Amino acid sequence: MDKTNKLLLPATILIASIVLGSFFYASQVNKQRSIERQQEIKLQEDRRIEEAKAEQTKKEYIAKRRNECYNIYLQEKKNWSNVEDFYYSEVRDICIVRYKSSGPAKTKEKCEEIIKDIWKIKSDSFREWIWDNYRNCLDNTFSKEF
């Protein structure tokens, strides 16, 4: 019996140390995961804030360019009697003022030749430019880009 008592105390201490060590290790792993989750959430929040700032900056730029375009239109309307309308192209980042043409109008078939292969074009800005030319052809207008 004496021998069992001598082994029982060290075995109990060893088992208790293993159990306590396991709990300590598990709590440290849990704490590390929690910290990593918080950091990931913070990074996502920072990304969203940056995207929102970039979007706001883009909106402000577009609003400024549209206002400039409107002022160009007003100036052109003062200088020329054939000014019809204007618009700002976000894709091409240009102001387009449209004027009524004094030349003879083209037929619809002639105008459709302009866009016959538009679907093959990959560039959005070039595709928009072709649509502008097509519209000018149909409406008997011409455009000037600023």
C-alpha positions, 0 to 999 in steps of 0.5 A: 500500500505504501508503494501505491501511495507513493505513485498516486501523488505524482500520478495525480499531479501529472494528470492534473497538470495535463488537464490544467495545461490543456485548458490553458492551451485551449483558452489561448487558442480561443483567444488567438482566434478571437483576435484574428476574427476581430482583425478581419472584421476591422480590415473589412470595415476599413475596406468598406470605408475606403470603397465608400470614400472612393465612390463619394470622390467619383460621384463628386468628380462626375457632378463637377464634370457635369456642371462644367459640361453644362457651362460649356453648353450654355457658352456654346448656345450663346455663340451658336444658334444651332446648338441642340443639347449636351451630355456628359459621358462617364465612360469616355469622361468627355462633354458632348455638345450636339448641333443641328446640321444644315446638310441634307439628312441621310436615310435610315439604311445609310445610318445603320451601316455605322452600327452594323458590326458594333456587337463585335467591338469590345471597348465600351468607349468606342462602342459609345462613340459609334452609337453617338455617330449613329444618333447624329446620323439619324437626327441629322446632327453633329457633335463636338467633344470637350 
